[in-house]
Amino acid sequence: MVQRLPYVVVPIAALLIALTEVTLPYYAEGPGPAKEVEPLIHVSGRQVFASNGKFVLTSVSGAPVNLFQAIGALMNPTKVLVSENLFVFPGESQQQASNRAFSEMDESKLDATSVVLARVAGYPKSHGPGVLVENVFAGCPAVGRLFVGDLILSVDGASIASEVDFERRLGAIPNGQPLRITGTAGGKRFTITLTRRPCAQSRRPLLGITTIANFPFHVSISSGDIGGPSAGLMWALGLYDLLTPGDLARGRVIAGTGVINPVDGSVGPIGGVRDKIAGAKASGAKVFLVPKGNLAEARPAAQGITLVPVASFRQALDNLRHGR
């Protein structure tokens, strides 16, 4: 018996090691970081106003699990197992999913800034030179060369004054001819060469980007390692509070979430609202701005925090101004 034991232990140990290396098709989801937004927003060329109140964005954390980590998540009241398809879309690698999430976050910053500047700075009629990259389409020439938030300043040496100017310049260059694009990204100048070709379900040769007018003054937002589109509402409230006199939060800590539409300022539903409420509570918030589409899901988790449902940026402002 004693001599046979090692022959039993070895395959069991090998099995346990193998189980730790096999990832299940699930993620352990839980509350992610909750961050005050205004210290992460940087404005130059425009007066800003300090406030005592705080706006806090909330997020969800998620990580792939093996069998033992899945069991641990099931025993952890702050975690839940969800399908990996909520984080990694079919056909994506984990790295591609991470890149997509950060791109969505960058787009949410542009969307939030667009909505706010339309209210306080006459945007987009009032704009700066060049155009901002708003989106990059998969499978197109711009992938990996241009990124959301890049500022395009010239094409083939010709300065770009506006969106109309950019489209006119592209239209004047023959299809198949390489384009030399110069711009800035993260404060650093870049020059790249791209050739348009059919992509994104279009038969026309494209770069594969959408653009918006450059902002009339400098706005940058630091989101760190948080991805996804759902911080748009809170970026917008934080920026609006910075650019306008008074204290929109009225000295309170106000958390929230919601995708913001740059066209009409509507606020759309998000995932993981219960985890985000848990993060809001941990941040000390007593008020949580929740998209109306998430209200029913949010109510069971709302003990100890006041839910304020909103359907648009304008409605969020009205609620805050009138005591909610």
C-alpha positions in Angstrom: 0.0 0.0 0.0 2.7 2.4 0.9 4.7 1.7 -2.2 1.7 2.2 -4.5 0.7 5.6 -3.1 3.1 7.6 -5.4 1.5 6.0 -8.5 -1.9 7.3 -7.3 -0.8 10.7 -6.2 1.0 11.6 -9.5 -2.0 11.3 -11.8 -4.2 13.1 -9.3 -1.7 15.9 -9.1 -1.4 16.1 -12.8 -5.2 16.3 -13.1 -5.4 19.1 -10.6 -2.7 21.0 -12.5 -4.6 20.5 -15.7 -7.8 21.7 -14.2 -6.2 25.0 -13.2 -5.0 25.6 -16.8 -8.3 24.9 -18.5 -10.4 28.0 -18.8 -14.2 27.6 -18.6 -16.6 29.5 -20.9 -17.5 31.8 -18.0 -16.3 35.0 -16.4 -16.5 36.0 -12.7 -18.2 39.3 -12.7 -18.2 41.7 -9.8 -18.0 45.4 -8.8 -15.2 47.3 -10.6 -13.4 50.5 -9.7 -15.5 53.6 -8.9 -13.7 56.8 -9.7 -14.4 60.5 -9.2 -14.6 61.9 -12.7 -13.7 65.6 -12.5 -10.0 65.0 -11.5 -9.7 62.9 -14.6 -11.0 65.6 -16.9 -8.4 68.2 -18.2 -9.5 71.4 -19.9 -7.3 74.2 -21.3 -8.3 77.3 -23.2 -11.5 77.7 -21.2 -12.3 78.8 -17.6 -13.2 76.0 -15.3 -15.1 76.2 -11.9 -14.3 74.1 -8.8 -17.1 72.3 -7.0 -17.4 70.6 -3.6 -19.6 67.8 -4.8 -18.4 64.7 -6.6 -19.6 62.7 -9.6 -18.4 59.1 -9.6 -18.4 56.7 -12.5 -18.9 53.0 -11.7 -17.7 49.9 -13.5 -17.8 46.1 -13.6 -14.8 43.8 -13.3 -14.7 40.5 -15.1 -12.1 37.8 -15.4 -12.0 34.3 -17.0 -12.1 31.4 -14.6 -10.9 27.8 -14.3 -12.9 25.2 -12.3 -11.6 26.2 -8.9 -12.0 29.9 -9.5 -15.5 29.3 -10.7 -16.3 27.5 -7.4 -14.7 30.4 -5.5 -16.9 32.8 -7.4 -20.0 30.8 -6.6 -19.2 31.0 -2.9 -18.4 34.8 -3.0 -21.6 36.9 -2.5 -20.0 39.8 -4.5 -19.4 37.7 -7.6 -21.5 36.0 -10.2 -20.7 33.7 -13.1 -21.7 35.0 -16.5 -21.2 33.7 -20.0 -17.9 34.8 -21.5 -19.8 36.1 -24.5 -20.8 39.1 -22.4 -17.1 40.1 -22.3 -15.6 38.4 -25.4 -17.7 38.4 -28.5 -17.8 35.3 -30.7 -14.7 35.2 -32.9 -12.7 37.6 -30.7 -9.6 36.9 -28.8 -9.3 38.3 -25.2 -6.9 40.9 -26.5 -9.3 42.0 -29.2 -12.1 42.2 -26.6 -9.9 44.4 -24.4 -9.0 46.6 -27.3 -12.6 47.0 -28.2 -13.6 47.9 -24.7 -10.9 50.6 -24.5 -12.1 51.9 -27.9 -15.7 52.1 -26.6 -14.5 54.0 -23.6 -12.6 56.5 -25.8 -15.8 56.9 -28.0 -17.8 57.6 -24.8 -15.5 60.4 -23.9 -15.9 62.0 -27.3 -19.7 61.5 -27.2 -19.9 63.1 -23.7 -17.8 66.0 -24.7 -19.9 66.6 -27.8 -23.1 66.7 -25.8 -21.7 69.1 -23.2 -20.0 71.5 -25.7 -23.2 71.7 -27.7 -24.8 73.1 -24.6 -22.1 75.5 -23.4 -19.8 76.3 -26.3 -21.8 76.4 -29.5 -20.3 73.2 -30.8 -20.1 71.9 -33.5 -20.7 75.3 -35.3 -17.8 76.5 -33.1 -14.9 74.1 -33.6 -11.2 73.9 -33.9 -9.1 72.9 -36.9 -9.0 69.3 -38.1 -11.3 66.4 -37.4 -11.5 63.8 -34.6 -11.7 60.1 -35.3 -15.0 58.9 -33.8 -15.0 55.3 -34.8 -12.8 52.8 -36.7 -14.5 49.9 -38.5 -13.1 46.4 -38.4 -11.4 45.1 -41.5 -10.7 48.5 -42.9 -7.4 50.2 -43.8 -7.5 52.5 -40.7 -7.5 49.5 -38.2 -4.4 49.6 -36.1 -3.2 52.9 -37.8 -5.9 55.4 -36.6 -7.6 55.2 -33.2 -10.7 56.8 -31.6 -9.8 60.3 -30.4 -6.9 60.9 -32.9 -6.9 64.4 -34.4 -6.4 64.5 -38.2 -4.9 67.8 -39.2 -3.8 67.4 -42.8 -4.2 65.0 -45.8 -1.3 65.0 -48.4 0.0 68.2 -46.8 -3.2 70.1 -47.1 -4.5 71.4 -43.8 -8.0 70.3 -42.7 -10.2 73.1 -41.4 -13.5 71.2 -40.9 -15.4 68.0 -41.5 -16.6 69.3 -44.9 -13.1 70.2 -45.8 -11.9 66.7 -44.9 -14.6 65.0 -47.0 -13.9 67.4 -49.9 -10.2 66.6 -49.7 -10.7 62.9 -49.7 -13.1 63.1 -52.6 -10.5 64.9 -54.7 -7.9 62.1 -54.4 -8.3 59.2 -56.9 -9.2 55.8 -55.5 -6.2 53.6 -55.1 -3.9 56.5 -54.5 -2.1 56.4 -51.1 -3.1 59.1 -48.7 -0.6 60.7 -46.3 -2.4 61.6 -43.1 -0.8 63.8 -40.4 -2.3 64.4 -37.0 -1.8 64.2 -33.2 -2.5 61.5 -30.7 -1.9 61.9 -27.0 -0.1 65.2 -27.7 2.3 63.5 -30.1 2.4 64.2 -33.8 2.1 61.3 -36.3 2.2 60.7 -40.0 0.8 57.6 -41.7 0.0 56.4 -45.2 -3.2 54.6 -46.0 -4.8 53.4 -49.2 -8.6 53.2 -49.4 -10.3 50.0 -50.3 -13.8 48.5 -50.1 -14.6 47.4 -46.5 -17.3 47.5 -43.8 -19.9 46.1 -46.2 -19.3 48.9 -48.7 -18.3 48.5 -52.3 -16.7 52.0 -52.3 -13.1 52.3 -51.2 -13.0 53.6 -47.7 -10.5 54.5 -44.9 -13.0 52.9 -42.5 -13.5 55.8 -40.1 -16.2 58.2 -39.0 -15.2 61.7 -37.8 -16.6 64.6 -35.9 -15.6 68.3 -35.8 -12.6 69.1 -33.5 -13.5 70.7 -30.2 -13.1 74.5 -29.9 -10.8 74.1 -27.0 -8.7 71.2 -25.5 -10.6 68.6 -23.5 -8.9 65.3 -22.5 -10.1 62.6 -20.2 -8.0 59.9 -18.4 -9.9 56.7 -17.9 -7.0 54.4 -17.0 -7.7 50.7 -17.2 -11.5 51.0 -17.4 -13.2 50.1 -20.7 -16.6 50.0 -22.2 -19.1 52.7 -23.2 -21.1 53.1 -20.0 -19.3 56.0 -18.4 -20.7 58.5 -20.9 -23.3 60.1 -18.7 -20.9 60.6 -15.8 -18.2 62.1 -18.0 -20.8 64.5 -19.4 -22.0 65.6 -15.9 -18.4 66.0 -14.6 -17.4 68.1 -17.7 -20.6 70.2 -17.5 -19.9 70.9 -13.8 -16.4 72.0 -14.6 -17.4 74.3 -17.3 -20.3 76.0 -15.5 -20.5 78.1 -12.3 -22.0 76.5 -9.2 -22.0 73.0 -7.7 -24.2 70.7 -9.7 -23.9 67.9 -7.2 -24.6 70.4 -4.3 -21.8 69.0 -2.1 -23.0 65.3 -2.5 -21.3 62.2 -3.8 -23.4 61.2 -6.8 -22.6 58.0 -8.7 -24.1 56.7 -11.9 -23.8 55.0 -15.2 -25.3 55.2 -18.8 -24.3 55.2 -22.4 -24.8 58.7 -23.9 -25.9 59.4 -27.5 -24.0 62.3 -29.0 -26.8 63.2 -31.4 -29.7 63.8 -28.9 -28.1 63.3 -25.5 -30.3 60.3 -24.7 -29.0 57.9 -22.0 -29.1 54.2 -22.9 -29.1 51.1 -20.6 -25.9 49.2 -19.7 -24.9 45.8 -18.2 -23.9 45.0 -14.7 -26.0 47.6 -13.0 -26.2 45.7 -9.7 -22.4 45.5 -9.5 -22.2 49.2 -10.3 -24.6 50.1 -7.5 -22.4 48.0 -5.1 -19.4 50.0 -6.3 -21.3 53.3 -5.8 -22.1 52.4 -2.2 -18.5 51.6 -1.5 -17.5 55.0 -2.9 -19.8 56.7 -0.3 -22.4 57.8 -2.8 -26.0 58.2 -1.6 -27.5 58.9 -5.0 -27.2 56.7 -8.1 -28.2 57.9 -11.6 -29.6 54.9 -13.5 -30.7 54.6 -17.1 -34.5 54.2 -17.2 -34.0 50.9 -19.0 -32.1 49.5 -16.1 -34.5 50.7 -13.3 -36.3 47.4 -12.7 -33.0 45.5 -12.5 -31.5 48.1 -10.2 -34.2 48.2 -7.6 -33.4 45.0 -5.7 -29.8 46.3 -5.1 -30.7 49.8 -4.1 -31.1 49.5 -0.3 -29.2 52.4 1.2 -28.9 54.5 -2.0 -31.4 56.6 -3.8 -32.1 55.7 -7.5 -32.7 58.5 -9.9 -33.9 57.2 -13.3 -32.9 59.2 -16.3 -33.5 59.0 -20.0 -31.4 61.8 -21.2 -28.6 64.2 -20.2 -31.1 67.0 -20.0 -33.2 65.0 -17.6 -30.2 64.3 -15.4 -29.4 68.0 -15.3 -33.0 68.9 -14.4 -33.1 66.2 -11.6 -29.9 67.5 -10.1 -30.9 71.1 -10.3 -34.3 70.5 -8.6 -33.2 68.6 -5.6 -33.0 64.9 -6.7 
